[in-house]
Amino acid sequence: MSPSSAPYRLIATDLDGTLLRSDDTVSERTRVALARATAAGAAHIVVTGRAVGWTKPILDALDYRGLAVCAQGGQVYHAGEHRLLTSVTLDRQLAALAIAKIEAETGPLFLAASRDGMDGDILVGPGYRMQEGPLPAVPITDPAQLWTAPLSKVYLQHPELDDDTLAEAARTAAGGLVDVTVAGAGIIELLPLGLSKATGLSLAARRLGVKAAETIAFGDMPNDVPMFRWAAHGVAMANAHPELKAVADEVTASHEDDGIAVVLERIFG
């Protein structure tokens, strides 16, 4: 298959719950399918909610050298050059006001925040439950420490409300100040207004000379909805959140069962 005849010129994949299996590896079948697709002329780009600091070790372990869209679209990172190309920060005054409005409706929240930059720390406030794993974080005791340096996003948790309920309450209380997305279990994020994975993906695609109409996207969580709406074809994993499945063009096998490879083998042979 020649590059000009490739059905898609860009393959955009989320990381967690999509490209990565639960042990943070990519299956050999998926590696082969992606290699076949890129040999046919398609570019592969990672599009993740993780900030660069939490994405670099994964990409290095995968020997991934292309562009990566990180921090829900706020950062475009060149993995091969270890260079941050673009970065969008969250207005800290608006974020603090948004949190005050949300807490007025829900009661006290548990907070964490991702600082801007290549090696931006993840600050974790009292009560915030980090997922198990090797991701580094800096515990803080005073919530005021969250606001002392530029941020890419703020994370919210509630002692009682489930993720979807908390996200909806946050949108209702502060949707005019920030964007709110669900990026995974226990991961509700406040982002700069108007920012999404689609924002960063469109910037990266422009650098690659590729259009939305030439893009196929894979994902598993509601934060992938804007990316699906931007791309020509959106594929949800079998393990995906119902909100994403509702807007997907198709549903494939799970991230544990080579869902990306199943689709790419069909399309690229």
SEMI-980002 format. One record per residue (C-alpha): z, y, x. Coordinates in pm, whole numbers, padded with zeros to 5 digits, always signed. Example, Ala and Ser with C-alpha at 12.3 -4.5 7.8 and 13.67 -1.06 7.14 Angstrom:
REM residues 2
+00780-00450+01230/+00714-00106+01367/
***
This chain:
REM residues 269
+00000+00000+00000/-00102+00333+00151/+00123+00643+00130/-00120+00806-00111/-00096+00514-00351/+00285+00479-00346/+00416+00514-00704/+00707+00731-00583/+00729+00937-00267/+01107+00985-00280/+01386+00734-00350/+01719+00905-00415/+02025+00680-00410/+02389+00751-00477/+02628+00579-00234/+02945+00444-00395/+02881+00199-00677/+02505+00219-00618/+02371+00168-00265/+02703+00047-00128/+02871-00273-00234/+03249-00273-00283/+03300-00343+00088/+03097-00031+00182/+02802-00236+00311/+02437-00250+00208/+02295-00595+00138/+02016-00733+00355/+01795-00764+00047/+01839-00395-00032/+01776-00296+00331/+01449-00493+00328/+01341-00344-00006/+01406+00010+00118/+01222-00062+00443/+00923-00192+00249/+00924+00118+00027/+00943+00357+00323/+00664+00166+00499/+00457+00229+00185/+00511+00604+00222/+00829+00677+00027/+01122+00865+00182/+01477+00749+00116/+01749+01010+00069/+02120+00956+00006/+02269+01178-00265/+02647+01150-00284/+02950+01325-00422/+03128+01272-00092/+03157+01574+00135/+02988+01543+00476/+03313+01455+00651/+03355+01151+00427/+02983+01063+00439/+02911+01075+00814/+03097+00754+00907/+02916+00557+00634/+02573+00690+00733/+02639+00629+01103/+02745+00270+01027/+02422+00221+00831/+02215+00382+01111/+02085+00622+00847/+01899+00913+01011/+01743+01104+00724/+01862+01388+00503/+02170+01340+00287/+02277+01550-00008/+02658+01562-00004/+02946+01726-00194/+02772+01694-00533/+02472+01893-00408/+02668+02157-00220/+02572+02032+00127/+02242+01916+00275/+02308+01724+00596/+02068+01590+00859/+02222+01256+00957/+01992+01197+01254/+02077+01533+01408/+02439+01543+01284/+02370+01892+01154/+02470+02070+00833/+02161+02246+00698/+02297+02415+00385/+02641+02461+00234/+02765+02614-00092/+03134+02698-00135/+03354+02722-00441/+03490+03066-00529/+03861+03011-00474/+03973+03285-00713/+03762+03139-00992/+03887+02790-00914/+04251+02900-00925/+04189+03078-01255/+04012+02770-01391/+04306+02549-01300/+04549+02789-01467/+04340+02778-01786/+04318+02398-01778/+04692+02358-01718/+04762+02589-02010/+04598+02322-02228/+04692+01999-02050/+05014+02072-01865/+05057+02034-01487/+04777+01874-01286/+04776+01685-00958/+04538+01858-00715/+04337+01793-00401/+04056+01989-00235/+03770+01942+00008/+03735+02213+00271/+03390+02333+00364/+03209+02236+00683/+03100+01933+00883/+03455+01818+00941/+03624+01981+00643/+03966+01832+00573/+04053+01675+00240/+04385+01830+00136/+04596+01618-00100/+04875+01776-00303/+05191+01615-00441/+05123+01342-00699/+04749+01314-00634/+04655+00945-00610/+04411+00872-00329/+04190+00565-00352/+04269+00287-00109/+04053+00281+00199/+03994+00443+00537/+03898+00791+00416/+04110+01049+00603/+04316+01305+00414/+04578+01567+00495/+04886+01566+00270/+05027+01906+00175/+05354+01997+00007/+05271+02350-00109/+04975+02384-00350/+04915+02734-00210/+04778+02563+00103/+04474+02459-00099/+04344+02815-00103/+04378+02915+00263/+04020+02828+00373/+03673+02796+00211/+03634+02493-00017/+03344+02284-00139/+03534+02148-00442/+03872+02081-00603/+03985+01745-00742/+04196+01708-01056/+04417+01430-01190/+04658+01420-01481/+04969+01201-01516/+04861+01078-01860/+04507+01176-01960/+04218+00942-01874/+03922+01068-01673/+03684+01145-01959/+03954+01317-02165/+04065+01530-01870/+03707+01624-01784/+03636+01729-02141/+03958+01933-02155/+03864+02102-01827/+03515+02188-01953/+03655+02329-02277/+03917+02541-02100/+03720+02658-01796/+03354+02565-01838/+03245+02927-01803/+03407+02955-01460/+03328+02627-01286/+03132+02308-01339/+03328+01988-01407/+03205+01639-01324/+03335+01282-01318/+03239+01128-00984/+03430+00800-01001/+03748+00641-01128/+04023+00902-01095/+03781+01155-00945/+03734+01465-01161/+03592+01758-00967/+03562+02134-01008/+03240+02267-00853/+03064+02603-00820/+02909+02695-01152/+02554+02563-01175/+02589+02324-00880/+02493+01957-00921/+02330+01673-00735/+02000+01800-00876/+02051+02134-00699/+02093+01977-00357/+01827+01712-00416/+01570+01974-00510/+01644+02163-00185/+01614+01847+00022/+01297+01739-00157/+01140+02077-00085/+01210+02026+00286/+01035+01689+00260/+00743+01829+00062/+00816+01608-00239/+00835+01700-00608/+01059+01585-00891/+00763+01407-01051/+00739+01187-00740/+01107+01087-00735/+01298+00779-00852/+01678+00808-00857/+01957+00548-00868/+02319+00611-00969/+02630+00494-01150/+02846+00786-01264/+02823+01098-01485/+02777+01316-01176/+02435+01149-01144/+02317+01276-01484/+02163+01601-01347/+01983+01402-01076/+01838+01169-01342/+01722+01465-01548/+01554+01617-01242/+01381+01301-01120/+01080+01138-01282/+01266+00809-01329/+01640+00744-01341/+01784+00395-01288/+02145+00323-01378/+02330+00031-01223/+02474-00237-01451/+02819-00114-01347/+02734+00246-01445/+02937+00472-01672/+02810+00470-02034/+02727+00842-02011/+02477+00774-01734/+02329+00468-01901/+02264+00683-02208/+02023+00910-02016/+01874+00649-01781/+01513+00535-01806/+01627+00182-01723/+01934-00018-01626/+01919-00256-01331/+02158-00513-01186/+02493-00400-01042/+02556-00265-00695/+02701-00605-00606/+02382-00782-00722/+02112-00586-00537/+02024-00361-00831/+01827-00117-00617/+01629-00400-00456/+01546-00551-00797/+01367-00230-00898/+01206-00149-00563/+01065-00502-00528/+00901-00464-00866/+00755-00124-00786/+00655-00166-00422/+00584-00540-00422/
***
